[in-house]
Amino acid sequence: MPPHLNLDKDEKLLLISRRYFLTLTWELIVAFFLIVMPFFLMFPLFSYGRFGIGFFIYAVTVGFLVLFKLFVMWNFNTLIITTKRVIKTRQKGFFDRTISEMLISRINDVSHHIRGFWATMFHFGTLHIVAGNGQTVLDFPHMKNPEAAQKTLNELLQKVPTNEPQGKV
């Protein structure tokens, strides 16, 4: 469970979703390239003395930092569905986090969008949540199996009591 999540006593955690890891392929390739390539060029780099050794250390360090940042962003960018609310955490940098919450009772519409060949093949897409006012929108892109989250939210919405009068008309 994420450390920033505080649940009420009668609230239950139903779903935690993160960005689908296959959508991070290009970032992983860059990090891998920055870490591995200096080892292939180690002897030519070391022949330049301190400059070559410094460049070798710099490239490997930057590669590990890119990999670490990628892991942190993947780990902290979450969509959490509980019995009372939807919580979206967006980590933009190491020290820049935005947390958005929407009560289940305020949700008006839930949909998902799977676009493109790879998204269809690997089954990831965007979950789209609209609040009752029609203007507040909560999107969670690159989500694995957005249908499951939509189904979970729709089941919760069916249990939420409506404010409409139940008498005869």
Order of alpha helices (4+ residues) and beta strands (2+ residues): beta-alpha-alpha-alpha-beta-beta-beta-beta-alpha-beta-beta-alpha
